[in-house]
Amino acid sequence: MRAAIVEAPGKISVTTVPDPTPGPREVVVSVASCGLCGTDLHILQGEFAPSLPLVPGHEFAGEIVGVGRDVTELAVGDRVAVDPSLHCHECRYCRSGRGNLCERWAAIGVTVSGGAAEYAVAPVANCVRLPEHIDVKDAALIEPLSCAVRGYDVLSSTLGAEVLIYGSGTMGLMMLELAKRTGAASVDVLDVNPDRLATAGLLGCSRSAAGADELERPAGWDVVIDATGNAAAIQDGLGRVAKGGTFLQFGVADYATTAVIEPYRIYNQEITITGSMAVLHSYERAAALFAAGVLDPAVFISDRLPLDQYPQAIDRFKAGIGRKIVVEP
């Protein structure tokens, strides 16, 4: 089969590799679409993945074409989206229901071969059957949506919150859509990319701007979400949180990224700073939301490229072109 391979930091190619074979409780998925995200860039930079070479791709969906001998829940021909999370279920975090913090944390497309290929293997427990009305080529959006659902689980937002989101890429736009549906009084979006910012306006954000100084809210925002991972955006966002408010680090920053906090202000104004890590008990809910139409794939997916153009897709993503980019084997 054909697959994209991150051979070493900064080096990626598309080549032929052996077809995968499922284990007893695994299935083989013929990949219909595989999304790119910031994690894929980190892997290409030599971060996150414990070893290379690696087939990336943790956002994917497709049709089952093979099943292991002990699989009874799904069958060949079923259309599924795949939760990439691989928790050990044994460490203290897994046993306390915090599998996304697993001491042996692993994921399809990050620590083992993923969906940037014609075929991918996944545990049957990680597969969610798609309803007939869903186009399987759109269902790669379910994994990033499940991360956004986890983010809102962490926030536990109150009704009527004033929300500020840094970044109008895929994840920022998904947080916008969820904020609108979780009772926010307003949702403002910031981005230096005018094309992406225009999409936030199309999706109904309250206000949009290149920087927070262009928006009038001297008291700050109840909820500030960084969906960029950018040091300057994070630093600015920390200073925009209103008294009693919450800052959510949602974007994935480089390992070396740092920001300065003001401990007295955090204490005196009861500000919460928190993070949201990947997926936790949120994939099935994201699939249900997606099936209910919470996202418009035509708006979110800007580029569909063949698998053989995976390196070019990565280049487009790095350049900030478009929104969600998917490859379709």
HELIX and SHEET records of a PDB file:
HELIX    1   1 GLY A   38  LEU A   44  1                                   7    
HELIX    2   2 ARG A   92  ARG A   95  1                                   4    
HELIX    3   3 GLY A   99  LEU A  101  5                                   3    
HELIX    4   4 VAL A  124  ASN A  126  5                                   3    
HELIX    5   5 ALA A  139  LEU A  141  5                                   3    
HELIX    6   6 ILE A  142  LEU A  155  1                                  14    
HELIX    7   7 THR A  170  ARG A  181  1                                  12    
HELIX    8   8 PRO A  194  LEU A  202  1                                   9    
HELIX    9   9 ALA A  212  GLU A  214  5                                   3    
HELIX   10  10 ALA A  231  LEU A  238  1                                   8    
HELIX   11  11 PRO A  263  ASN A  268  1                                   6    
HELIX   12  12 TYR A  283  ALA A  291  1                                   9    
HELIX   13  13 PRO A  297  PHE A  300  1                                   4    
HELIX   14  14 LEU A  307  GLN A  309  5                                   3    
HELIX   15  15 TYR A  310  LYS A  318  1                                   9    
SHEET    1   A 2 ARG A   2  ALA A   8  0                                        
SHEET    2   A 2 LYS A  11  THR A  16 -1                                        
SHEET    1   B 5 TYR A 119  PRO A 123  0                                        
SHEET    2   B 5 GLU A  26  GLY A  35 -1                                        
SHEET    3   B 5 GLU A  59  VAL A  67 -1                                        
SHEET    4   B 5 ARG A  79  VAL A  82 -1                                        
SHEET    5   B 5 CYS A 127  ARG A 129 -1                                        
SHEET    1   C 4 TYR A 119  PRO A 123  0                                        
SHEET    2   C 4 GLU A  26  GLY A  35 -1                                        
SHEET    3   C 4 LYS A 324  GLU A 328 -1                                        
SHEET    4   C 4 ILE A 301  PRO A 306  1                                        
SHEET    1   D 2 SER A  85  LEU A  86  0                                        
SHEET    2   D 2 ALA A 106  ALA A 107 -1                                        
SHEET    1   E 6 ARG A 207  ALA A 209  0                                        
SHEET    2   E 6 SER A 186  LEU A 190  1                                        
SHEET    3   E 6 GLU A 162  TYR A 166  1                                        
SHEET    4   E 6 TRP A 221  ASP A 226  1                                        
SHEET    5   E 6 VAL A 241  GLN A 249  1                                        
SHEET    6   E 6 THR A 272  GLY A 275  1                                        
END                                                                             
